Amino acid sequence: MIEAYKAEFQNYLKSKTVVKEPKNLYEPIGYILSLGGKKLRPILALLSADAFGIDYRKALDVALAIEVFHNFTLIHDDIMDDAPLRRGKVTVHEKWDINTGILSGDAMLILAYQYLESYDAPVFKKLTQLFSKTGVEVCEGQQLDIDFETRTDVSLEEYMYMIKLKTSVLVGSALQMGAIIAEVSDEQSSKIYDFGLNLGIAFQLQDDYLDAFGDPEIFGKQVGGDIIENKKTYLYLLTLDTLKGKEKEKFEELFSKQSADAQVKIYTAKQMFTSTGAVDKIKILIEDYTTKSFEILESIDIPTAKKDMLKNFGKNLMKREV
């Protein structure tokens, strides 16, 4: 069924991605949407609608809005990070220019709201209220992430709050929007959101872990990228929180500059992640958030077969092993 959802969504996305005049506005939109990706969020919207007993095709416009919004944030993130590549391809602002990236991204945000106009007024109101709340939270998370780059006093609690806003709220919202279309109770709608929120946090923490210790063939990214870029990930903060004295100074110095030998830097950082117990701690935290998400799922009033489908999706999501 997951593959069926994905195929259906891909076809719908393709049918809605029309390049029209002015081409320099719409071609970048078609380009970023064609670069692949897991389509995690739109699939979750379809899964949620199906789980609550309606035809999942009724959630296609919600799925489209979520995917277009997500890719809008990627275009702007890439500009802010001056990133040359996205999913192995040239980023929009590099392929065109920064002004085009900003404007095409702005258009995508507006288009995302337009896709929600296909729903009746009461449902539309709930969808847009959630969508607006989520959009602001994602921006808040991005700003915190930027702020952390120049701070030396970021706490573990602050980091967890940042990844909740930047990553997890959109996962929770995708599921809740499927529930809103099905017009379930506010209680059930909130529970499916919380399921996604906790699963999203587990997913992001695992992303931090796999950046250092993953198999690049499975993970799909350069291993050690966060270390090379001196990012203050949860692994970094756990390690820093444990170290004292000269060892702490050595660790901070390692992450304060660019290294001439990236592989030596990655190896040294990984050794310190492991020796301080940070690796064991993050694995436990990933398991805790995954378990919490599944406990919430059990309390949701949907058929057992649908719970199993959502649980299996979550398990497969977390199976990006070392």
N, C-alpha and C positions, 0 to 999 in steps of 0.2 A: 504493500500500500504506500509506503514512503516513496518508493520510486515512481509510483503512479501519481502521487501528489506533485513530486518534483517535475515530472514530465508535463503534467497538465499546466503547472505554473510557468514553466519555461515557454511553452507554446503561447500562453496568455501574455506573458511579458513581451515576447517577440511581436505579437499582433498589435500591441499597444505602443511599441517603440518605433515611432514613425519619424523619419527625418524630413523636415519641411523647412521653409524659409523663416528666418535666416539660418542657413546651414551651419554657420559657425556657432550658433547657439545650441542647435539640436544634435549635430554630429557628435560632440563630446558626450552628450547624454547617452546616445546609442552606444558609444564606444565603451564607457565605464560599465554600462549594464551588460555588455557582451563579454566581459572579462572572466566570467565564471564565478567561482565562489561556491560555498556549501549550500547557499539558499536556506540556511538554518531558520531564520526568522519567519519568512513567508510559509515555510513548511509547517512550522509550529502553529501559525494562525489557522491553516487548513485543518491540521490535526485537532485543534481545539474545537472548531466548529463541528467537525465530524463527531468528536467525542460527546458533545452535548446534543447530538441527535438531529442535526440539520445537514442538508446536502453541502458538502465542503466547497462546492463550486460557488456557493453564495458568498464565500469569504475570499474569492479571488481578487476583488478590488481592494480589500483590506491588505491582503498579502502583497499586492502590487504597491500600495502606498508605503508599506513598511520597507520593502526592498528599495524603492526609489529614495525614500528618506535616508536609509542606511548608506546608500551609495553617494548621496549628496554629502553626508558627513565625511566620507572617505576622500572625496575630491578636495574638500576644504582642509582636512587633516593633512593630506599630502602637501598642500601649499604651505601650511604652517610648519611642517617638518622638513620642507624642501626635499621631499622624497623623490628619487628618480624612477622608482619602479613600484607597481602595484600588481600583485598576482603575477609577477614575472614579466609584465608588460610596462611600456613607458607610461608614466602618469599623465593625466589630462593636461596639467599646467606645463609639462615638459613638451608634450606633443603639439599643443597649441601655444598658449601663454597664460600668465597668471590672471590677467583680466578676464580671459575667456573662462578659465576654471572657476573664478568667483561667480561670474554671471550665469554660467550653465548650472552651477551648484544651486544658486538662488532659484533658478527656474524649476529645478527638481523639487525643492522644498514646496513650492507653490503647487506643482503638479501632484505631489503626494496628497495634499489636501483635496485637490479636485477629484481624485479617484474615490474619495469617500462620499462624494455627492450623490452616488448611485443609491445610497441607503435612505430609507424613510426618515422623516424629521426626528422622532424620538431617539432612534438608533444613531443617526448622524450626530446628534448633539452629544451623546455619550462618547462616541468614537473620537470626535474632535476635542472634547475636553481631555480625554486620556492622552491623545496624540500630542496636544499642546503641552500638557504637563511633562510628558516624556521628553519632548524636544528640548524644553528648558533644562531638564535634569541632565540630558546628554551634554549640553553646552557647559553646564556647571562642572560636570566631570572632566571635560576636556580642559577647562580653565585650571582646575586643580592639578591636573596632570602637567600642564605647562608650568604652573607655579612651583611644583615639586622639583623641577629640573634645576632650579637655582637655590633651593633650600637645603640646609644640612640637618634640619631638625624634624623631618617627616616621621610621624609615629605610625605604628602598625595599624592603629585604629583609623587614622586619616587615610591611609592607603586603601583600606578595605572600603571606606566610604566612597573614595574616588572610583574604584572599579565597579562598585554598585551602580553609581550614576552613569559612568561612561559606557559600561557594557551591559550590565544585568537588567537595568530597567527596560531596555528595548526588547529583551527576551521575554520578560514578564508581560509587557504590554502586547506583544504579538499574540500570546496565548489569551490574554484578557479580551482582546478585540474580537477574537473568534467566539468567545463566550458572550460578548455583548450582542453580536449578530444573532446568536441563538436565543437571546432575550431571557437568559437565566437570572436567578436571584443575584442580588449584590454580594451576598455571602459566598456563593459558588464562584462568581466572577473574581472576587478577591482572592479566593483560595488558589485558583489556577494561576493567577498573577504571582502569588507567593511561591508556588511550585517553580515557576520559570525564573523568578528572582534568585532563588537559592541555587538552582541548577546553573544559572548564568555566572554566579560567583564561583562555583566549583570549576566551571569551564575556564574562567579567566585565570584562576590560581594554577590550574593545570597547564595553561598556556605559559605562565611564568616558569613553571618547573621544566616543561619540555623545551623551552628556549635554550636551557642549559644542558639538559640531559636527554633530549629526544633523539630519535633516529631521523635524520633529515629526509629520508625516503618516505617515511610515514608521516612525519610532522608537517612536511611541505614548506618549511622555511629554513633559512640558514641557522644552524645551531650556534648559540653564543652571540647572536645579534644584539641582545639587550646588554650583554657584558661589554661588547665592543663600544656600544653607544653610551656606556656609563648610566644606564637607566636604573632608577631606584625601585626595583621590583620587590615583591614580598620576600623572595629568597634573600635579596640584598639586605633588606631591613631586619629580617630575622637574624642573619649573620652578624650584622652591625650591633644588634641589641645584645648579643652574647659575648662579643669580644671585649677585651679590656687592654689598657695600656698600649704598648708598642705594637701588639698584634692588631689592635683596632686602628691605630695610626697607619700601619702598613696597608690594611684593607681599604681605608678611606683614600689613601694615596693612589692605590691601584685603580680606583673608580673616579679619580679626579682629573685624569688626563688621557690623551690618546696614546696607545702603546705602539711602538715600532713593530713589535711581533705580536699580532693578534692571537695566535694560537697559544703562545705562552701565557698571555693574559687570561684567556678562557680557561686554560688548564689550572692556573693558580687560583682563580675565582672558584672554580668547581671544587677544588680541594678544600677550600675554606668553607664553602657551603656545606660540604659533607662532614668535615671534622667538627664543626660547631653544632651539629645536629639539626641544622636548618632544613635539610632535605627531609629528614624523618618528620619534622613538625609540619611542613607544608603538605606532605602526603596524608597525614592525619586530618588536617583541616579540609583538604579536598574531599576526603571520605565523609567527614562530618556534614559538610554542606550537601553532598550528594544524598546521603542518608536522610537528612532533614527534608530535602525536596521530595523524596519518595514517601516519607511519612505524611506530608501534606497531601500528596496525590491520593493516598489511601482514604483520606477523609472527604474526597470530592464525590459528589453524587452523580457518577457516570457508570456505565456497565463495566464489569470486570475486564472484558476483552479490550475496551478502550483504555482502561488504566494500564493494562499490559502493553498496549501499543505505545503509549506515552513513556512508560517506564523503559521499555526496550530502546526507544529512541534516545532517551537519556543515557542509558548504558552504552549504546553504540557511540554516542557523542563523547563519552569519557574513555573510550577504548583506544585513544591515540597513544599507544604504549611506547616505551623507550625502545 
